[in-house]
């Protein structure tokens, strides 16, 4: 990933963390809009509204006026369209050499300097503001607040969570990453009402989720390796029960280098979790891929001497054949097949109701319809990296 992409993701993460911090500091009557109509965060209280925009400038040591031209112009344009609304504007920005918690009020001279900018990307805002004389009133409503670094803001959020009754360990390793993941998911909702949250409702929902979220967003947080370790422990409690029936849904469009990595992943899983023929249930691997790739993986598994049930009779998938138990010869320690392999898109729905799964382990960023109807434990892992997948499934001891 290039440096620009790194900074872009860092900026989103900072925004989500600040959003959560604002929520934790709010009262029960306040309403927070994630990705608000006005700015990154809209805070609505009984006495008015505050529009907050977040900027993270870790690469720029010291504040200069030019770094905030665009957000100031955006807020000023909004004020022009809504001069009678009771809205305050706050720019929350981090610069490494600025004192955290200090505020800056812009002068009329500084605002005029911003309006005189010749930068091409700013001209649409400047043109929109041409002839508008509301600068003095806007400046009364606007302030620049210098915020803490990502790391220090995370620490402040953990303290706030602890003050809400969460233990520090659970706050750090479960509820904090889950909150950031939840806010990130809210930010992409098109319906504004779905992006509105209140502290007491959000925290009550947060308490219900005891599985650490592993996703593209929690991956960017400071303690990601801790989150992986915690999630590994959680899944381990499920995987260590021998007698459970499991489906593993593996997404080719999501997992990196799928065709090369999956045969070895399956082999290692079978070696660890399906070696006790008296106790273990035969796992189902449902691959989200086309038939050509599935057949290629089937061939690789055959070359590894892994016998499997594909459920194919005369060229057609037969769910009864697929769901049958393998023949076992206990005294010889032999078994007819050690896994079942199916095409997720074409075949999984035909077996799901009769399979009697205890667990479904999903490695994908998709939301599948069956997740809302299946009556079993669901473990969802959103990581594309095969080394992290193996670590979470306890197939390796370290990352």
C-alpha positions in Angstrom: 0.0 0.0 0.0 1.4 3.4 -0.9 1.9 6.3 1.6 -1.1 8.2 0.2 -3.4 5.3 0.7 -2.0 4.8 4.2 -2.8 8.4 5.1 -6.3 8.1 3.7 -7.2 5.0 5.7 -5.6 6.6 8.8 -7.8 9.6 8.3 -10.9 7.4 8.2 -9.8 5.5 11.3 -9.2 8.8 13.1 -12.7 10.0 12.2 -14.3 6.8 13.5 -12.4 7.0 16.7 -13.3 10.6 17.2 -16.9 9.8 16.5 -16.9 7.1 19.2 -15.2 9.5 21.6 -17.9 12.1 20.9 -20.6 9.5 21.5 -19.0 8.4 24.9 -18.8 12.0 26.0 -22.4 12.8 25.0 -25.5 12.8 27.2 -28.3 10.4 26.8 -30.5 13.0 25.0 -27.8 13.8 22.4 -27.9 12.2 18.9 -24.8 11.6 16.8 -25.0 11.2 13.1 -22.1 9.2 11.6 -21.1 10.8 8.2 -23.5 13.5 8.9 -25.4 15.6 6.3 -23.2 18.6 7.3 -19.8 17.1 8.2 -18.0 13.9 9.3 -19.9 14.0 12.6 -23.1 15.9 13.4 -23.9 16.3 17.1 -27.5 17.2 17.9 -28.3 18.3 21.5 -31.4 19.9 23.0 -29.8 23.3 22.6 -28.4 23.1 19.1 -26.1 21.4 16.6 -22.4 21.0 16.1 -20.9 20.0 12.8 -17.5 18.3 13.3 -14.9 17.6 10.6 -11.8 15.5 11.4 -8.4 15.9 9.8 -5.3 13.8 10.7 -2.0 15.5 9.7 0.7 13.2 11.1 3.1 13.9 8.3 2.8 17.7 8.8 4.6 18.6 12.0 3.1 22.1 12.5 -0.1 23.8 11.6 -0.2 26.2 8.7 -3.3 27.9 7.5 -3.2 26.4 4.0 -3.8 22.9 5.5 -7.3 23.8 6.5 -8.4 25.9 3.5 -10.7 23.2 2.1 -12.6 22.3 5.3 -13.0 25.9 6.3 -14.5 26.7 2.9 -16.8 23.7 3.0 -18.1 24.8 6.4 -18.5 28.4 5.3 -20.5 27.3 2.2 -22.8 25.3 4.5 -23.2 28.3 6.7 -24.1 30.5 3.7 -26.9 28.1 2.8 -28.1 27.9 6.5 -27.4 31.2 8.1 -30.3 31.1 10.5 -29.8 27.5 11.7 -28.4 27.1 15.2 -25.2 25.3 14.0 -21.6 25.5 15.4 -18.7 24.4 13.2 -15.7 22.6 14.7 -12.6 21.4 12.8 -10.9 18.7 14.9 -7.3 18.3 13.6 -4.1 16.6 14.7 -0.7 18.1 14.1 2.2 16.5 16.0 3.7 19.7 17.3 0.5 21.5 18.3 -0.6 21.3 22.0 -3.5 18.9 22.4 -6.7 20.5 23.6 -5.9 24.1 22.5 -8.2 26.0 20.2 -7.7 28.5 17.5 -10.2 31.1 16.3 -9.7 32.4 12.8 -9.5 36.1 12.2 -11.3 38.0 9.4 -7.9 38.5 7.7 -7.2 34.8 7.7 -10.6 34.0 6.3 -10.1 36.6 3.5 -6.7 35.0 2.8 -8.5 31.6 2.4 -11.0 33.2 0.0 -8.1 34.7 -2.1 -6.6 31.2 -2.7 -5.9 30.4 -6.4 -5.9 26.6 -5.8 -7.9 24.9 -8.6 -9.6 22.4 -6.4 -11.0 25.2 -4.2 -12.5 27.5 -6.8 -15.9 25.9 -6.7 -16.2 26.9 -3.0 -14.7 30.3 -3.5 -17.0 31.0 -6.5 -20.0 29.9 -4.4 -19.0 32.4 -1.7 -18.4 35.3 -4.0 -20.2 38.4 -2.7 -21.4 36.7 0.5 -20.8 39.0 3.6 -21.5 36.6 6.4 -17.9 36.1 7.4 -18.0 37.8 10.8 -21.0 35.7 12.0 -19.5 32.5 10.6 -16.2 33.1 12.5 -18.2 33.4 15.7 -19.5 29.9 15.1 -16.3 28.3 13.9 -13.3 27.0 15.9 -10.3 24.8 15.2 -9.5 22.3 17.9 -6.1 20.5 18.1 -6.6 16.9 18.9 -4.4 14.0 20.1 -2.7 11.4 18.0 -4.4 8.2 17.0 -2.6 6.3 19.8 -3.4 8.8 22.5 -7.0 9.1 21.3 -7.4 5.3 21.5 -6.2 5.4 25.1 -8.7 8.2 26.0 -11.5 6.1 24.4 -10.5 3.0 26.5 -10.7 5.2 29.6 -14.1 6.4 28.7 -15.3 2.8 28.0 -14.0 1.8 31.4 -16.0 4.6 33.0 -19.1 3.1 31.4 -18.6 -0.1 33.3 -16.5 -2.2 30.9 -13.3 -3.8 32.3 -10.1 -2.4 30.8 -9.2 -5.7 29.3 -12.6 -6.3 27.7 -12.7 -2.6 26.6 -9.3 -2.9 24.9 -9.7 -6.3 23.2 -13.4 -6.7 22.5 -15.6 -3.7 22.8 -13.3 -0.9 21.5 -12.6 -2.7 18.2 -16.2 -3.8 17.9 -17.3 -0.2 18.3 -15.0 1.1 15.6 -16.1 -1.7 13.3 -19.8 -0.8 14.0 -19.2 2.9 13.3 -17.4 2.1 10.1 -20.3 -0.1 9.0 -22.7 2.7 9.9 -20.7 5.2 7.8 -21.6 3.4 4.6 -25.3 3.2 5.2 -27.2 5.3 2.6 -30.2 5.9 4.8 -29.4 8.9 7.1 -31.6 7.6 9.9 -29.6 4.4 10.1 -26.5 6.5 10.7 -28.0 8.2 13.8 -27.0 6.8 17.2 -27.5 7.6 20.8 -25.0 6.6 23.5 -27.2 4.3 25.7 -28.6 2.4 22.7 -25.2 2.0 21.0 -23.6 0.8 24.3 -26.4 -1.7 25.0 -25.9 -3.2 21.5 -22.2 -3.2 22.0 -22.5 -5.2 25.2 -24.3 -8.0 23.3 -21.4 -8.6 20.9 -18.7 -10.7 22.7 -16.8 -11.7 19.7 -13.9 -9.4 18.6 -14.5 -8.0 15.2 -11.7 -8.8 12.7 -12.2 -6.5 9.6 -10.4 -4.1 7.3 -11.1 -1.4 9.9 -9.9 -3.1 13.1 -6.8 -4.1 11.2 -5.7 -0.5 11.2 -6.0 0.0 14.9 -3.0 0.0 17.2 -3.6 -3.3 18.9 -4.6 -5.4 16.0 -2.4 -8.3 17.0 -4.0 -8.3 20.4 -7.4 -8.5 18.7 -6.3 -11.4 16.6 -5.1 -13.2 19.8 -8.4 -12.6 21.6 -10.4 -13.7 18.6 -8.3 -16.8 18.3 -9.1 -17.7 21.9 -12.8 -17.2 21.3 -12.9 -19.4 18.2 -10.7 -21.9 19.9 -13.4 -22.5 22.5 -15.6 -23.7 19.7 -13.1 -25.6 17.6 -11.9 -27.6 20.5 -15.2 -29.3 20.9 -14.8 -32.5 18.8 -18.4 -33.5 18.2 -19.7 -30.3 16.4 -20.8 -30.3 12.8 -19.2 -27.4 10.9 -19.4 -25.6 7.6 -16.5 -23.4 6.5 -17.5 -20.8 3.9 -14.4 -19.6 2.0 -14.7 -16.7 -0.5 -12.4 -16.8 -3.5 -13.0 -13.1 -4.3 -11.9 -12.2 -0.8 -9.1 -14.5 0.4 -5.7 -13.7 -1.1 -4.2 -16.2 -3.6 -7.2 -18.4 -3.0 -6.5 -21.3 -5.5 -3.0 -21.8 -4.2 -3.6 -21.4 -0.5 -6.9 -23.2 0.1 -5.9 -26.8 -0.5 -3.1 -26.5 2.1 -5.5 -24.7 4.5 -8.0 -27.5 4.2 -5.3 -30.2 4.6 -4.0 -28.5 7.8 -7.6 -28.1 9.1 -8.4 -31.8 8.6 -5.1 -32.9 10.2 -5.9 -30.9 13.3 -9.6 -31.2 13.6 -10.7 -34.4 11.9 -8.1 -37.0 13.0 -10.2 -38.7 15.7 -12.5 -40.8 13.7 -14.6 -41.9 16.7 -15.4 -38.3 17.7 -15.0 -35.8 14.9 -17.7 -34.8 12.5 -16.9 -34.5 8.8 -16.6 -30.8 8.0 -18.2 -29.1 4.9 -16.1 -26.7 2.9 -18.4 -24.5 0.8 -16.3 -22.6 -1.7 -17.5 -19.3 -3.1 -15.9 -19.6 -6.5 -16.6 -20.9 -10.0 -16.8 -24.6 -10.9 -13.4 -24.5 -12.7 -11.6 -23.2 -9.6 -13.4 -25.7 -7.4 -12.4 -28.6 -9.6 -8.8 -27.3 -9.5 -8.9 -27.3 -5.7 -10.5 -30.8 -5.7 -7.7 -32.0 -7.9 -5.1 -30.5 -5.5 -6.8 -32.2 -2.5 -6.8 -35.5 -4.3 -3.0 -35.2 -5.0 -2.6 -34.7 -1.2 -4.4 -38.0 -0.7 -7.4 -36.3 0.9 -10.5 -38.3 0.2 -13.7 -36.2 0.0 -17.4 -36.4 -0.8 -18.4 -34.1 -3.6 -22.1 -35.3 -3.8 -22.0 -35.7 -7.5 -24.2 -38.5 -9.0 -24.2 -38.8 -12.8 -22.9 -35.3 -13.2 -25.6 -33.8 -10.9 -25.3 -32.7 -7.3 -27.3 -34.9 -4.9 -27.8 -33.5 -1.5 -28.7 -36.9 0.1 -25.4 -38.4 -1.1 -23.5 -35.3 0.0 -25.0 -35.3 3.6 -24.3 -39.0 4.3 -21.8 -40.0 6.9 -18.6 -41.6 5.9 -18.1 -45.3 6.5 -15.6 -45.9 9.3 -13.5 -49.0 10.3 -12.6 -48.1 13.9 -10.2 -51.0 14.5 -8.2 -50.1 11.4 -8.5 -46.4 11.9 -9.8 -45.9 8.4 -12.5 -43.6 7.1 -14.2 -43.4 3.7 -13.7 -39.6 3.4 -12.6 -36.8 5.7 -14.4 -33.8 4.3 -17.2 -32.6 2.0 -16.7 -30.1 -0.7 -19.4 -28.0 -2.4 -20.0 -25.0 -4.6 -21.5 -22.4 -2.4 -23.5 -20.5 -4.9 -25.0 -23.6 -6.6 -25.2 -26.2 -3.9 -25.0 -24.9 -0.3 -28.7 -23.8 -0.1 -29.9 -27.3 -0.9 -28.1 -28.8 2.1 -28.3 -26.1 4.7 -31.7 -27.1 6.2 -30.9 -30.8 6.6 -27.2 -30.5 7.5 -27.7 -29.7 11.2 -24.7 -27.5 11.5 -23.5 -26.4 14.9 -21.1 -23.8 13.6 -20.6 -21.8 10.4 -17.2 -20.2 10.0 -17.4 -17.6 7.3 -14.2 -16.0 5.8 -15.6 -13.3 3.5 -16.6 -9.6 3.5 -20.0 -10.6 2.0 -23.2 -10.8 4.0 -24.9 -14.1 2.9 -28.7 -14.5 3.1 -28.3 -17.8 5.1 -26.7 -15.9 8.0 -30.2 -14.5 9.0 -31.9 -17.9 8.8 -29.5 -20.6 9.9 -30.0 -21.7 13.5 -26.4 -22.2 14.5 -23.3 -20.4 15.9 -21.7 -18.1 13.3 -18.1 -17.1 13.4 -17.3 -14.4 10.8 -13.7 -13.5 10.0 -12.9 -10.6 7.7 -9.3 -11.0 6.9 -7.9 -11.7 3.5 -4.5 -12.9 4.8 -3.9 -16.6 4.8 -1.4 -16.4 7.7 -4.0 -14.6 9.8 -6.7 -17.1 8.9 -4.5 -20.0 9.9 -3.6 -18.3 13.2 -7.3 -17.6 14.0 -8.1 -21.2 13.3 -5.2 -22.3 15.5 -3.5 -24.0 12.6 -0.3 -22.1 13.3 1.0 -20.9 16.7 2.2 -17.5 15.6 1.6 -14.9 12.9 
